[in-house]
Amino acid sequence: MDIQYLMRQAKKLEKAMADAREKLSELSVDAEAGGGLVKVQLNGKCELVRIAIDPKAVDPADVAMLEDLVVAAVNAGVEKARAAADAHMAQATGGVKIPGLG
């Protein structure tokens, strides 16, 4: 087995992963809850970028419902962002499973 070849391949994989990590902030996913009453947008790093709340969801007598909708929308967005990020990293690594990255 050629150690130099393996080292070159490892360097290529390392660069591909670094490039993919940089692009995660450009990745965008949308999610919603309550039939669209609460909408969120997250990037590939699972950071909340935007939240939109329909005025119909704002009921001072039922704040708990709005809180539940926000939590549900954010959790749905995080799930989508993680899946998209995993797919993005798998594409960058050629499907190679790297310990600690998934």
C-alpha positions in Angstrom: 0.0 0.0 0.0 1.4 3.4 -1.0 1.5 5.7 2.1 2.1 8.8 -0.1 -1.0 8.1 -2.0 -3.0 7.7 1.1 -1.7 11.0 2.5 -2.6 12.8 -0.7 -6.1 11.3 -0.6 -6.5 12.3 3.1 -5.4 15.9 2.2 -8.0 16.0 -0.6 -10.7 14.8 1.7 -9.7 17.3 4.4 -9.9 20.2 1.9 -13.3 18.9 0.6 -14.7 18.8 4.1 -13.4 22.3 5.0 -15.0 23.7 1.8 -18.3 21.9 2.6 -18.3 23.2 6.2 -17.9 26.8 4.9 -20.8 26.4 2.5 -23.1 25.1 5.3 -24.0 28.7 6.2 -25.2 29.3 2.6 -27.5 26.3 2.8 -31.1 27.2 3.7 -34.1 25.2 4.8 -37.7 26.4 5.6 -40.1 24.8 8.0 -43.5 25.7 9.4 -46.0 24.8 12.1 -49.7 25.4 12.6 -50.5 25.2 8.9 -48.1 28.1 8.2 -48.9 30.3 11.2 -45.3 30.1 12.2 -42.5 29.9 9.6 -38.8 29.6 10.2 -35.7 29.6 8.1 -32.4 27.9 9.2 -29.0 27.6 7.6 -27.0 24.4 7.3 -25.3 25.1 10.7 -28.8 24.8 12.3 -28.8 28.6 13.1 -32.2 30.3 13.0 -32.0 32.9 10.3 -35.6 34.1 10.1 -38.9 33.7 11.8 -42.3 34.8 10.6 -45.4 34.7 12.8 -48.9 35.2 11.3 -50.9 37.8 13.3 -53.7 35.2 13.5 -51.4 33.1 15.8 -51.1 36.0 18.3 -53.8 35.5 20.9 -53.0 37.1 24.3 -55.3 34.6 25.9 -53.4 31.6 24.5 -49.7 32.5 24.6 -48.9 28.8 25.2 -50.2 27.9 21.8 -47.9 30.4 20.1 -44.9 29.1 22.1 -45.7 25.5 21.1 -46.0 26.6 17.4 -42.6 28.3 17.6 -40.9 25.3 19.2 -42.5 23.0 16.7 -41.4 25.1 13.7 -37.8 25.5 15.0 -37.5 21.8 15.8 -38.8 20.9 12.3 -36.3 23.3 10.8 -33.4 21.9 12.8 -34.3 18.4 11.6 -34.4 19.5 8.0 -31.1 21.5 8.4 -29.3 18.5 9.9 -30.5 16.3 7.1 -29.5 18.8 4.5 -26.1 19.3 6.2 -25.5 15.5 6.4 -26.3 15.1 2.8 -24.0 18.0 1.9 -21.1 16.5 3.9 -21.7 13.1 2.5 -21.5 14.5 -1.0 -18.2 16.3 -0.1 -16.7 13.1 1.4 -18.0 10.8 -1.3 -20.1 9.0 1.2 -17.1 8.1 3.5 -18.3 8.0 7.1 -15.9 10.1 9.2 -16.1 9.5 13.0 -17.3 12.6 14.9 -19.0 14.2 11.9 -22.4 12.7 12.0 
